[in-house]
């Protein structure tokens, strides 16, 4: 039996399609997917507990190689009934008077729901962390993020 090929991934990335292709093309080679924080996904590569990882760029130093796969649009998450809920998109300048929260996205969404501020994150993360008490809107002039497949060099 072949050893299991381990794929790490971060919140917002949906590796199901990639895993499906692997299983179709490599049926004799088992695969496992493991969700990690961004730092833990990179650590798993460095420690050898993951063979590849779907991560957001930049991936770090020269010890990792990466292939950019796609871009993610930037969004802002606000509490339900916030003025931003009434528009389709905003500009970064529209957030100048807001308390923009930093830190782990899961925690930020929890804080946004309490009215403590707003949070910027990729659209895929807003979908993964969606809740009824927050809404997400596109930020038209914020930089995009890029998802890459990374592995040890």
Buried (B, 14 or more C-beta within 10 A) or exposed (E): EEEEBBBBBBBBBEBEEBBEEBEEEEEEEBBEBBEBBBEBBBBBBEEEEBBBBBBBBEBBEEEBEBEEEEEBBBBBBBBEEBEBEEEEBBEBEBBEEBEEBEEEBEEBBBBBBEBEBBBBBBBBBBEBBEEEEBBBBBBEEBEEBBBBBBBBE
